Amino acid sequence: EIGVSTMGGMISTAASCSDVDTWFAALIGAVGGLLCPAFAQVMQRWQIDDPVYIASVHGVSSIWGIIAAAFFVRGEEHSMKGLVYGSSSSILGKQLMGVVTILLWSFCLSYGFLYLLNKVWPIRVDAESERLGLDISDELTR
């Protein structure tokens, strides 16, 4: 979990690292570091397979980083300031719209690619291999 938290913290700050104060970057990273293992546990509880925590680390921490920028961006180099610096709430709406756009784009592109790939080369294993686990079933076929 330390690795997941560390990666989540770094990825959370990546979107706004040059445009936020050091203390806000630390806060963004700390929250991102706490969100990742928590979301990984939720995914395990829902029985969603994410063995290398890609959704937790890259998905959740990136979404948090995008939303956090709406609060903490200084606005010195860009015209937009965060809510902490007196911006209107429209910046939060813009960031949330960005999150929704990224999620929709990623889902549609991934679904389309996997759908086409599955038509050419089936990507789901048979029920017995799934029941045994791919590590065991792959070793049995060698």
Salt bridges, closest charged atoms under 4 A:
ASP19 OD2 - HIS78 NE2 3.29
ASP21 OD1 - ARG74 NH1 3.28
GLU76 OE1 - ARG74 NE 3.34
GLU128 OE2 - ARG131 NH2 2.89
GLU130 OE1 - ARG124 NH2 2.89
ASP138 OD2 - ARG142 NH2 3.15
GLU139 OE2 - ARG142 NH1 3.98
